[in-house]
Amino acid sequence: MNLGIIDDDANILYTVRAMAASIGYPIKTTSDPHECLGWVRDDAVDILLVDYHMPRMSGLEVVRRARQLSQKLIILVLTIEERSEVAKELLVAGADDFVTKPLRFADFSARISLHAELAKYRSEANWGDRGRGLSEETSRRVLDLFESPDTALTAAAVSESAKLAYPTAHRYLEHLVRKGLLQRRSVDEDGRSGRPRNIYSRTGAPR
């Protein structure tokens, strides 16, 4: 399992390098976004840590470009931001999780261990095929249909509202469920037995 980190702060790079070494993971470090994206292009890292605030290329843009290059890559964002709209934007762009600054060894170690298992699963499950062809713009358009916490929609309703073919709407909904941005529950049609239908809503919305 290979780690990579991009951050414009040399002290952060030194700290993360030391943390990674202490838990037995090799790590590449850089402050150059083009070098970082080269790692992704060459499949040289399994988990990439991306600083959110950077001067040469924003963390959001690095996440977006890295995700376009690889669907199986685990992307963790280093940030002090706590605004929900920032988290939403990063998740839609392709981030998997966040590591809060200032960095703490226990949190860093636990998250890397957790996501190392996820990286292994994605590699074995040919995860790249599952996200291929999905656009950030359409993901955001589908997610915006769930602006209210009380909104609950079927794939058919999303298909009609977003002007997408039903299979396409379903694929985007399941993608957003995997990202943790939506949740899915099954209900019987009008209380009758038989094949249930799936209802989607925002994560954390009342069921």
ChimeraX attribute file (.defattr): number of C-alpha atoms within 10 A of each C-alpha:
attribute: neighborCount
match mode: 1-to-1
recipient: residues
	/A:1	14
	/A:2	15
	/A:3	20
	/A:4	24
	/A:5	24
	/A:6	27
	/A:7	23
	/A:8	17
	/A:9	12
	/A:10	13
	/A:11	10
	/A:12	18
	/A:13	20
	/A:14	11
	/A:15	14
	/A:16	21
	/A:17	19
	/A:18	15
	/A:19	19
	/A:20	19
	/A:21	12
	/A:22	12
	/A:23	13
	/A:24	10
	/A:25	14
	/A:26	14
	/A:27	20
	/A:28	16
	/A:29	20
	/A:30	16
	/A:31	20
	/A:32	14
	/A:33	22
	/A:34	12
	/A:35	13
	/A:36	24
	/A:37	20
	/A:38	15
	/A:39	17
	/A:40	22
	/A:41	14
	/A:42	10
	/A:43	14
	/A:44	16
	/A:45	21
	/A:46	23
	/A:47	23
	/A:48	26
	/A:49	25
	/A:50	28
	/A:51	26
	/A:52	24
	/A:53	17
	/A:54	17
	/A:55	10
	/A:56	10
	/A:57	14
	/A:58	15
	/A:59	23
	/A:60	22
	/A:61	14
	/A:62	24
	/A:63	27
	/A:64	18
	/A:65	16
	/A:66	25
	/A:67	20
	/A:68	19
	/A:69	17
	/A:70	20
	/A:71	19
	/A:72	24
	/A:73	24
	/A:74	25
	/A:75	26
	/A:76	26
	/A:77	26
	/A:78	22
	/A:79	18
	/A:80	15
	/A:81	14
	/A:82	9
	/A:83	8
	/A:84	9
	/A:85	10
	/A:86	12
	/A:87	17
	/A:88	15
	/A:89	14
	/A:90	22
	/A:91	24
	/A:92	22
	/A:93	23
	/A:94	25
	/A:95	26
	/A:96	18
	/A:97	19
	/A:98	21
	/A:99	19
	/A:100	16
	/A:101	13
	/A:102	10
	/A:103	16
	/A:104	13
	/A:105	16
	/A:106	9
	/A:107	12
	/A:108	16
	/A:109	14
	/A:110	11
	/A:111	15
	/A:112	21
	/A:113	13
	/A:114	10
	/A:115	18
	/A:116	18
	/A:117	12
	/A:118	17
	/A:119	21
	/A:120	14
	/A:121	13
	/A:122	18
	/A:123	15
	/A:124	10
	/A:125	12
	/A:126	11
	/A:127	16
	/A:128	14
	/A:129	11
	/A:130	14
	/A:131	16
	/A:132	11
	/A:133	8
	/A:134	14
	/A:135	14
	/A:136	16
	/A:137	11
	/A:138	15
	/A:139	18
	/A:140	16
	/A:141	15
	/A:142	21
	/A:143	21
	/A:144	11
	/A:145	17
	/A:146	19
	/A:147	11
	/A:148	11
	/A:149	12
	/A:150	12
	/A:151	14
	/A:152	21
	/A:153	17
	/A:154	16
	/A:155	23
	/A:156	17
	/A:157	15
	/A:158	25
	/A:159	18
	/A:160	12
	/A:161	13
	/A:162	16
	/A:163	12
	/A:164	17
	/A:165	13
	/A:166	14
	/A:167	12
	/A:168	15
	/A:169	24
	/A:170	18
	/A:171	16
	/A:172	23
	/A:173	24
	/A:174	18
	/A:175	18
	/A:176	23
	/A:177	17
	/A:178	12
	/A:179	16
	/A:180	15
	/A:181	19
	/A:182	19
	/A:183	21
	/A:184	20
	/A:185	12
	/A:186	11
	/A:187	14
	/A:188	12
	/A:189	12
	/A:190	7
	/A:191	8
	/A:192	9
	/A:193	9
	/A:194	8
	/A:195	10
	/A:196	14
	/A:197	14
	/A:198	18
	/A:199	18
	/A:200	23
	/A:201	26
	/A:202	23
	/A:203	16
	/A:204	11
	/A:205	14
	/A:206	10
	/A:207	11
